[in-house]
């Protein structure tokens, strides 16, 4: 299971509206090889779910996670943080043993 904070849900809804994401669409979260620490987070809009996806519904926001990525994302919380220096989505992943300074890649 993954979690999404209320602040992240609000920002995702705003982005869906801006980009015209349909009701069948959602946010794809995943993991791919690469990045400074070995694996990178995948974060993009997807027009529809795939047959083997795990689909989570958070107050009308659909999140798609493929089975291979779920192994690395299980227990993760997606948050949105704002500061004077940086604003953006933050992956709080208990499976990450090491992550890069920018927070977009990790090793498990």
C-alpha positions as CSV (number, residue, x, y, z in Angstrom):
1,X,0.0,0.0,0.0
2,X,1.1,3.6,-0.6
3,X,-0.2,6.8,0.9
4,X,-0.7,10.2,-0.5
5,X,-1.0,13.3,1.8
6,X,-3.8,15.8,1.5
7,X,-1.4,18.5,0.3
8,X,-0.1,16.2,-2.5
9,X,-3.7,15.2,-3.5
10,X,-4.5,18.9,-3.8
11,X,-1.5,19.6,-6.1
12,X,-2.2,16.5,-8.2
13,X,-5.9,17.6,-8.7
14,X,-4.6,21.1,-9.8
15,X,-2.2,19.5,-12.3
16,X,-5.0,17.2,-13.6
17,X,-7.2,20.2,-14.2
18,X,-4.4,22.1,-15.9
19,X,-3.5,19.2,-18.2
20,X,-7.0,18.0,-18.9
21,X,-6.5,14.5,-17.4
22,X,-9.7,12.5,-18.0
23,X,-11.6,10.5,-15.4
24,X,-10.1,7.3,-16.7
25,X,-6.6,8.7,-16.3
26,X,-4.5,9.0,-13.3
27,X,-1.0,9.5,-11.9
28,X,1.5,6.7,-12.6
29,X,4.1,6.2,-9.9
30,X,6.9,3.8,-10.5
31,X,10.5,2.9,-10.4
32,X,13.0,2.7,-13.2
33,X,16.8,2.0,-13.4
34,X,19.0,5.1,-13.4
35,X,19.7,8.2,-11.4
36,X,22.6,9.0,-9.1
37,X,21.7,6.3,-6.6
38,X,20.7,3.5,-9.0
39,X,16.9,3.8,-9.3
40,X,14.7,6.7,-10.2
41,X,11.2,7.5,-9.3
42,X,8.7,7.6,-12.2
43,X,6.0,10.3,-11.9
44,X,3.7,11.0,-14.8
45,X,0.2,11.3,-16.0
46,X,-1.3,8.3,-17.7
47,X,-4.5,8.2,-19.8
48,X,-5.6,4.9,-18.4
49,X,-4.5,2.0,-16.1
50,X,-2.7,-1.1,-17.5
51,X,-4.1,-4.6,-17.0
52,X,-1.7,-5.6,-14.2
53,X,-1.6,-2.2,-12.4
54,X,-2.4,-1.8,-8.7
55,X,-4.9,1.0,-8.7
56,X,-5.4,3.2,-5.7
57,X,-8.1,5.8,-5.4
58,X,-7.5,8.7,-3.0
59,X,-10.6,10.9,-2.8
60,X,-11.1,10.6,-6.6
61,X,-7.4,10.8,-7.5
62,X,-6.4,7.5,-9.2
63,X,-2.8,6.3,-8.7
64,X,-1.4,3.5,-10.9
65,X,1.5,1.4,-9.8
66,X,2.9,-1.6,-11.8
67,X,3.6,-4.8,-9.8
68,X,7.4,-4.6,-10.2
69,X,7.5,-1.0,-8.9
70,X,5.2,-1.8,-6.0
71,X,8.0,-4.0,-4.5
72,X,10.1,-0.8,-4.1
73,X,7.2,1.6,-3.3
74,X,5.3,-0.5,-0.7
75,X,4.8,1.7,2.4
76,X,5.8,4.9,0.6
77,X,4.1,8.2,1.2
78,X,3.9,10.8,-1.5
79,X,3.9,14.4,0.0
80,X,4.2,17.9,-1.3
81,X,6.4,20.3,0.5
82,X,6.9,24.0,0.0
83,X,9.8,26.2,1.2
84,X,11.5,29.4,0.2
85,X,14.1,27.4,-1.7
86,X,12.3,24.5,-3.1
87,X,8.7,23.3,-3.7
88,X,7.7,19.9,-5.0
89,X,6.6,16.4,-4.5
90,X,8.6,14.3,-2.0
91,X,8.8,10.5,-1.9
92,X,9.1,9.3,1.7
93,X,10.1,5.7,1.0
94,X,10.9,3.3,3.8
95,X,12.5,0.9,1.3
96,X,15.2,3.4,0.3
97,X,18.5,2.6,2.0
98,X,20.2,5.6,0.3
99,X,18.9,8.5,-1.8
100,X,20.5,11.3,-3.7
101,X,20.4,15.0,-2.6
102,X,17.6,15.9,-4.9
103,X,15.4,13.1,-3.7
104,X,14.6,11.7,-7.2
105,X,16.7,8.6,-7.0
106,X,17.4,5.9,-4.4
107,X,18.9,2.5,-3.8
108,X,17.1,-0.3,-2.1
